Amino acid sequence: MSKLIYSKLSNKVLGMAFSVHNILGTGLLESAYEGALVVELTNSCISFKCQQVYPLHYKGVYVGA
């Protein structure tokens, strides 16, 4: 099994994601969970970018961003 490079950060972010899920529950739109996770990340002083756009290639063909 491979070892995580940033295990402390990974565990912290996973904890935040579980917290969001436990508080909001199931059945909401993805944007609701995203907004709540933004609050968690901001309150934890973890830098991040929302909805970052990257080029997407499939089998060597550009299919969008």
N, C-alpha and C positions, 0 to 999 in steps of 0.2 A: 504494500500500500504506500502511495506517495504521501509525503508530508506537505502540509499547506505552508506556503511561504509567509503569509500574514495571518497566522492562526488567531491571534488575539483580536485583530480587526475583523476577521471573518466571523468569529464567535459573537462579537459585539453587534455586528450588522444583522446576523441571524436572530439574535435576541430581540433586536428592534422590530424585525419583520414579524416574529411570533407575537410580540406585544401588540402590534397593529392588528394582527389577525384576531387575537384574543379579545381585544376591545371592540373592534368593529364587527366581528363575526363574518359570516359568509353571505354571498349573494349580491354584493355591491359591484359597481363598475370598477374596472381597473384603475381609473382616474381617482377614485376615492381612496384606494389603498396607496396609490402613488403620493397623493397629497399628504396623507398621514405619515408616510415614510419620510417625506421631505421634512416634516416637523421634527420627527425623531432624529434624523441626520443633522439638521440645523442645531437642535438643542444639544447634540453631542459634539458639536464643533468638528464634524467630519466633512471635509470638502467633497463636493460632488457636482455633476452636471445633469440636468434633467433632459430626457429625450434627445440624447446625443445622436446625430445622424452620421452613419458610415455607409460607404458604398457596399453594395451586396453583389457578389458574384456567385453564380451557380454553374458548376461544370465549366468554369472558365469564361462564362458569358455574364456580362453586366446585366443585372435584372432590376436595378433600382437602388434607391437610398433609403 
